[in-house]
């Protein structure tokens, strides 16, 4: 029986990971002075949804 490899995450999930990684190192043009960022929030939402689906 062939070895099954885990499915690769969708492109949007990979990009969300890059957004989070980037924000750990730098601020983007949308980052607010208080540290909040719409891009970071969207990326976090995408990653949470992906993890929730993987658990089921």
N, C-alpha and C positions, 0 to 999 in steps of 0.2 A: 504494500500500500504506500503511495507517495506521501511524503511529509507535507503537512498543510502549514503554510505560512500565514501569519495574521494578515488580514486585509489592510492594504495601505489606506491611510486616512484620505478623505477627499481634499482637493486643492484648497478649499476655503478653510479647512481645519489646519492645514500646513501653514497657510498664510497667517492665520490667527496666532499661531505659535510664534512666527517671526515678529509679529506686531508686539506681542508681550515681551519677547526677548529684547527687541529694540528699545522699548520703554524702560527696561531695567537699566539700560546704558545711557539713554539720551531722552530729551524731550522732543516732541515733534511740533510741527507748526500749529497744531490744534490744541496742544496742552495748555491748560489754564494755569495761572500763577499758584492756585491752591493745589495743583498736582492732578486734578481730575482731567480726563481726556475721553472724548466720545469714541475715538478709535480704540482705545484700550478697553473701554467698557464693552464695545461691540465684540472685540476679540475674546474677551472673557466669557461673554454669553455664548459665543460659538463653541468655545472649548468645553464649557459646562454641558451644553446640549449634546455634544459628541460623546463625552464621558458617560452621560446618563444613558444614551442609546447603547453604548458598548456594554454597560452593566446588565442590560436586559437579556 
